Amino acid sequence: MKSTFASLAIAAALNASVSGFALAQDSVEVLHWWTSGGEAAAVSVLKDDLQKQGVGWQDMPVAGGGGEAANTALKARVTSGNPPTAAQLLGMAVNEWSEEGLLGDLTSIADQEGWGKVVPDVIKNFAVHDGKWQAVPVNIHRPNWLWINAKVFKDNGLEPPKTWDEFNAVADKLKEKGIVPLAHGGQPWQDATVFDDVVLGIGGPEFYKRAILELDDAALDSDTMVKVFDQMRKIRGYVDPNFSGRDWNLATAMVLKGEAAMQLMGDWTKGEIVKANLTPGVDILCVTAPGTEGSFLFNTDFFAMFPVGDSKLAAQHKFAASVMSPSFQEAFNLVKGSIPARTDVSGDKFDACAKKSMGDLKSAVSSGTLMGSLAHGHAEPAGIQRAMFDVVTQHFNSDMPSKDAVAALVTAINAAR
């Protein structure tokens, strides 16, 4: 049975398509949360591409790196009978909107252009529901990166850490010299980004699958998970006192300026690196998060399409086709820091970090270690994700013992199931 929200939203959306709330045929309205400097530059690539096709762009940016504010705004728009042409969503959110019966159908244009042949199955699973394409993948991001200020490491005779023990040793040396080891923003999704890395780095891919993707009770309530929270406590000691509430791009700026040595964050940081006239892989080193080499956590930004009425369908299809075109996927991801969602786009123009990401993606697909990120909406539905966020953040900001955190995590997940 559909939720009350869904019932109201369907009625409102149908009313909108009939009564003319939707956009003019030659324009699209796009709701998104790409508002930082590097992200805004990436959005401009799509705007320019559409304008060349005679399709206008009505921008609806909603600030907030994790997308929570944007999702709240989207719900308000849909329930009021005024859905946007498209909205930026992460994978599990696409699933939830689709299950409520609220998304449009792009199958005709997808079949015409052969999208199914060039998008990895694990990504396609979020875009296609009941055989219908309802969203288009813009990119593939990799959250399990460790970004390092090359000069800080060179000046202090340090090598990039490959394990969490090596990370702790490097961080201790930096701290002794008065250098902030890790730039971090104290927001739940950022805490969870680090948590993802630690779960994968300490437990390995099979443990990550069992604990995060399958919510296996034995994995969640295990000595390995206690070790994960032990490491999270160590990491808490490596961030500066002013981390609370800091946006991710401000934490990135600390690394770019040499105010901190490292950051655990996805490859969207490259947009900030390039904007600062620095070179990814040279000035700012990119290595996989400690212990995660051989595995690839991913999150993909999708544009989900909403019913806009037959008269507006042409503009919506132009938008979708533009997003999926090889030329746009290349141009956009060169600016955004991610890699294309299409596997047939050449990596020749991409930087060293992206080329490594492309190579690691192929290996992970072959080995079965391409896995959705909990922190970035590709592992669990929103209710369970938020419950896990709450425990991770509570532990990170308190003296909660690791065993108590594990017990709280199990309780929170069971309550949210």
C-alpha positions in Angstrom: 0.0 0.0 0.0 1.3 3.4 -0.9 2.0 6.0 1.8 -0.4 8.9 2.4 2.3 11.1 1.1 2.4 9.1 -2.1 -1.3 9.2 -2.6 -1.4 12.9 -2.2 1.6 13.4 -4.4 0.3 11.3 -7.2 -3.0 13.2 -7.3 -1.1 16.5 -7.1 1.3 15.5 -9.9 -1.5 14.4 -12.2 -3.3 17.6 -11.5 -0.2 19.6 -12.3 0.4 17.9 -15.7 -3.2 18.6 -16.7 -3.6 22.1 -15.3 -0.3 23.5 -16.6 2.0 23.9 -13.6 4.8 22.1 -15.4 7.4 23.9 -17.4 7.2 25.3 -20.9 8.1 22.8 -23.6 11.4 24.4 -24.4 12.8 24.5 -20.8 13.6 22.2 -17.9 13.6 23.0 -14.2 16.3 21.1 -12.3 16.5 20.6 -8.5 20.0 19.8 -7.2 22.4 20.5 -4.4 25.5 21.2 -6.4 26.3 24.6 -4.9 30.0 24.6 -4.0 32.4 26.3 -6.4 33.6 23.2 -8.2 30.1 21.7 -8.3 28.5 24.9 -9.7 31.1 24.9 -12.5 30.1 21.3 -13.3 26.4 22.3 -13.5 27.3 25.0 -15.9 28.5 22.4 -18.4 25.1 20.8 -18.5 23.3 24.2 -18.7 25.5 25.2 -21.7 25.0 21.9 -23.5 21.2 22.3 -23.2 21.2 25.9 -24.3 23.0 24.9 -27.5 20.0 22.6 -28.2 17.5 25.4 -27.6 16.4 24.1 -24.2 16.3 26.7 -21.4 17.4 25.9 -17.8 15.6 26.9 -14.7 17.9 26.4 -11.8 16.6 25.2 -8.3 19.8 24.8 -6.2 19.3 23.8 -2.6 22.5 24.0 -0.5 23.6 21.1 1.6 26.3 18.6 0.6 24.4 15.4 1.7 21.2 16.4 -0.2 18.8 16.2 2.8 17.6 19.8 2.3 17.1 19.2 -1.4 15.0 16.1 -0.7 12.8 18.0 1.7 12.3 20.7 -0.9 11.5 18.1 -3.5 8.8 16.5 -1.4 7.2 19.9 -0.9 7.3 20.6 -4.7 5.7 17.2 -5.6 3.0 17.3 -2.9 2.0 20.8 -4.0 1.5 19.6 -7.6 4.5 21.4 -9.0 7.2 18.8 -9.6 10.4 19.8 -11.3 11.4 18.3 -14.6 14.2 16.5 -12.9 15.8 16.2 -9.5 19.2 15.1 -8.4 18.8 12.0 -6.3 21.1 9.3 -4.9 20.5 5.6 -5.6 18.3 4.5 -2.6 16.3 7.7 -3.0 15.6 6.9 -6.6 14.3 3.5 -5.4 12.1 5.0 -2.8 10.5 7.5 -5.3 10.0 4.8 -7.8 8.4 2.4 -5.3 5.9 5.2 -4.6 5.0 5.3 -8.3 6.0 8.9 -8.7 8.6 8.9 -11.4 8.3 9.2 -15.2 9.3 6.8 -17.9 12.4 7.2 -20.1 12.5 3.8 -21.6 11.8 4.9 -25.2 14.8 7.2 -25.3 16.9 4.7 -23.3 16.2 1.9 -25.8 16.7 4.2 -28.8 20.2 5.3 -27.5 21.3 1.9 -26.0 21.9 3.1 -22.5 21.6 -0.5 -21.1 24.7 -1.6 -23.0 27.1 1.1 -21.5 26.0 1.4 -17.9 27.3 -1.1 -15.3 24.6 -3.4 -13.9 25.1 -2.3 -10.3 24.5 1.3 -11.4 21.7 0.4 -13.8 19.9 -1.4 -10.9 19.1 2.0 -9.4 18.0 3.6 -12.6 15.7 0.8 -13.9 12.6 -0.3 -12.1 10.2 -3.0 -13.4 12.0 -2.8 -16.7 11.5 1.0 -17.0 14.3 3.6 -17.1 13.2 6.3 -14.6 16.5 8.1 -13.9 19.8 8.8 -15.7 23.2 8.3 -14.0 25.4 11.4 -14.3 28.6 10.0 -12.9 30.3 7.4 -10.6 31.9 8.9 -7.5 34.3 7.0 -5.3 34.1 8.0 -1.6 36.9 5.8 -0.3 39.8 8.2 -1.2 42.4 9.7 1.1 43.6 13.1 -0.1 47.1 14.2 0.9 48.9 17.5 0.7 52.1 16.4 -1.1 54.2 19.2 0.3 53.3 18.6 3.9 54.1 14.9 3.5 57.4 15.6 1.7 58.5 18.3 4.2 57.9 15.8 7.0 59.4 12.7 5.4 56.1 10.8 5.3 54.7 8.2 2.9 51.0 7.7 2.2 49.6 5.1 4.6 48.2 1.9 3.2 46.7 0.5 6.4 45.0 2.0 9.4 48.0 1.2 11.6 50.2 3.2 9.2 47.6 6.0 9.1 47.7 6.2 12.9 51.5 6.3 12.9 51.6 9.1 10.3 48.8 11.0 12.1 50.7 10.8 15.4 53.9 12.2 13.9 51.9 15.1 12.3 50.2 15.8 15.6 53.5 15.9 17.5 54.7 18.6 15.0 51.5 20.7 15.6 50.0 19.9 12.2 46.3 18.9 12.0 46.5 15.3 10.6 42.9 15.1 9.2 40.6 17.8 7.9 37.1 16.9 8.7 33.6 18.4 8.8 31.5 17.4 11.7 28.3 16.6 9.8 26.6 13.1 10.0 27.2 12.2 6.4 30.9 13.2 6.7 31.2 11.1 9.9 29.6 8.2 8.0 32.0 8.7 5.1 34.9 8.0 7.4 32.9 5.1 9.0 32.5 3.5 5.6 36.2 3.6 5.0 37.0 2.1 8.4 34.5 -0.7 8.1 35.9 -1.6 4.7 39.5 -1.1 5.6 39.4 -3.1 8.8 36.9 -5.8 7.9 37.5 -6.2 4.2 34.9 -6.3 1.4 33.1 -9.5 2.6 32.7 -8.0 6.0 31.4 -4.7 4.5 28.9 -6.6 2.4 27.6 -8.6 5.4 27.5 -5.7 7.9 26.5 -2.7 5.7 24.7 -4.1 2.7 23.1 -7.2 4.3 22.8 -5.9 7.9 23.9 -9.4 9.1 23.4 -9.5 12.9 26.6 -11.5 13.5 28.7 -9.1 11.5 27.2 -6.0 13.1 27.6 -7.4 16.7 31.1 -8.6 16.3 34.6 -8.0 17.6 35.5 -6.6 14.1 32.9 -3.9 14.5 34.3 -3.1 18.0 37.6 -2.6 16.3 35.9 -0.3 13.7 34.7 2.0 16.5 38.1 1.8 18.2 39.6 3.2 15.1 36.9 5.9 14.8 37.8 7.0 18.3 41.5 7.3 17.2 40.4 9.4 14.2 38.5 11.7 16.5 41.8 12.6 18.1 43.3 13.6 14.8 40.8 16.4 13.8 41.0 20.0 14.9 38.7 21.3 17.7 36.7 23.4 15.2 35.4 20.6 13.0 31.8 20.6 14.2 29.4 21.7 11.5 32.1 22.4 8.9 31.1 21.9 5.3 33.1 19.4 3.3 34.6 21.9 0.9 35.9 24.0 3.8 37.7 20.9 5.1 39.1 20.3 1.6 40.4 23.9 1.6 42.3 23.2 4.8 44.2 20.5 2.9 44.7 22.6 -0.2 46.2 25.4 1.9 48.4 23.1 4.0 46.4 23.8 7.1 45.8 20.1 7.4 47.6 17.1 5.9 44.8 14.7 4.9 41.1 14.3 4.2 39.0 11.2 3.9 36.4 12.2 1.2 35.0 11.4 -2.2 36.5 12.5 -5.5 34.2 15.5 -5.7 37.0 17.2 -3.8 38.8 17.3 -7.2 36.5 20.1 -8.3 37.9 22.2 -5.5 41.4 21.1 -6.2 41.2 22.2 -9.8 39.4 25.4 -8.9 42.4 26.3 -6.7 44.8 25.8 -9.7 46.3 22.7 -8.1 46.8 19.3 -9.8 45.2 16.1 -8.5 47.7 13.4 -8.1 50.6 15.9 -8.0 50.0 18.7 -5.5 47.2 16.8 -3.8 47.9 13.1 -3.7 45.0 10.6 -4.1 45.3 7.1 -2.6 42.6 4.7 -1.6 41.5 5.0 2.0 43.6 2.8 4.3 43.0 -0.9 3.8 40.5 -0.5 0.9 42.8 -1.1 -2.1 41.0 -3.6 -4.4 37.5 -2.5 -3.4 35.5 0.4 -4.8 32.7 2.1 -2.8 30.5 4.1 -5.1 27.8 6.7 -5.2 26.2 7.9 -8.3 24.2 11.1 -8.8 21.1 10.4 -10.8 18.6 12.8 -12.4 15.2 11.3 -11.7 12.5 12.4 -14.0 9.0 13.3 -12.9 5.7 13.2 -14.9 5.5 16.5 -16.7 2.8 15.9 -19.3 3.1 14.9 -22.9 3.6 18.4 -24.2 6.7 18.8 -22.1 8.1 15.3 -22.7 10.3 16.4 -25.6 12.3 18.9 -23.5 12.6 16.3 -20.7 13.9 13.7 -23.2 16.4 16.2 -24.6 17.6 16.8 -21.1 18.0 13.0 -20.4 19.7 12.4 -23.7 22.1 15.3 -23.0 23.0 13.9 -19.6 23.7 10.4 -21.1 25.7 11.6 -24.2 29.4 10.6 -24.2 30.5 14.2 -24.8 28.6 15.5 -21.8 29.7 12.6 -19.6 33.3 13.4 -20.4 33.0 17.2 -20.1 30.9 17.1 -16.9 33.0 14.6 -15.0 36.3 16.3 -16.0 35.0 19.3 -14.0 33.1 17.4 -11.3 35.9 15.1 -10.3 34.0 11.9 -10.8 34.2 9.4 -13.7 31.6 8.8 -16.4 28.7 6.5 -15.7 29.1 5.2 -19.3 31.9 2.6 -19.7 32.5 3.6 -23.3 34.0 7.1 -22.5 37.7 7.4 -23.0 39.9 8.3 -20.0 42.5 10.1 -22.1 41.6 13.6 -20.9 41.2 12.6 -17.3 43.8 13.2 -14.5 45.8 10.5 -12.8 43.3 10.1 -10.0 40.4 9.5 -12.4 42.4 7.1 -14.5 43.2 5.1 -11.4 39.5 5.2 -10.5 38.5 4.0 -14.0 40.9 1.1 -13.8 39.9 0.2 -10.3 36.2 0.3 -11.3 36.8 -2.4 -14.0 38.7 -4.6 -11.5 36.0 -4.2 -8.9 33.3 -5.1 -11.3 35.2 -8.3 -12.2 36.0 -9.2 -8.6 32.6 -8.3 -7.1 34.0 -5.6 -4.9 32.0 -2.7 -6.4 29.8 -1.8 -3.5 27.3 0.9 -2.6 28.3 3.5 0.0 26.2 3.8 3.2 27.2 7.4 3.7 26.2 8.4 0.2 22.8 6.7 -0.2 23.6 3.5 -2.0 23.5 0.8 0.7 20.3 1.2 2.9 17.0 3.0 2.8 16.9 6.4 4.4 15.4 5.3 7.7 18.1 2.7 8.4 20.8 5.0 7.0 19.7 7.8 9.4 19.6 5.4 12.4 23.2 4.3 11.6 24.3 7.9 11.1 22.9 8.8 14.6 25.0 6.1 16.3 28.2 6.9 14.4 27.9 10.6 15.1 27.0 10.1 18.7 30.0 7.9 19.2 32.3 10.3 17.3 31.2 13.2 19.5 31.3 11.6 22.9 33.2 9.2 25.1 30.9 6.3 24.3 32.8 3.0 24.6 33.1 1.0 21.4 31.2 -2.0 22.7 28.3 0.3 23.7 28.4 1.8 20.2 28.1 -1.6 18.6 25.2 -2.5 20.9 23.5 0.9 20.0 24.1 0.3 16.3 22.4 -3.1 16.4 19.5 -1.7 18.4 19.0 1.3 16.1 19.1 -0.8 13.0 16.5 -3.3 14.4 14.3 -0.5 15.4 14.4 1.1 11.9 13.9 -2.2 10.0 
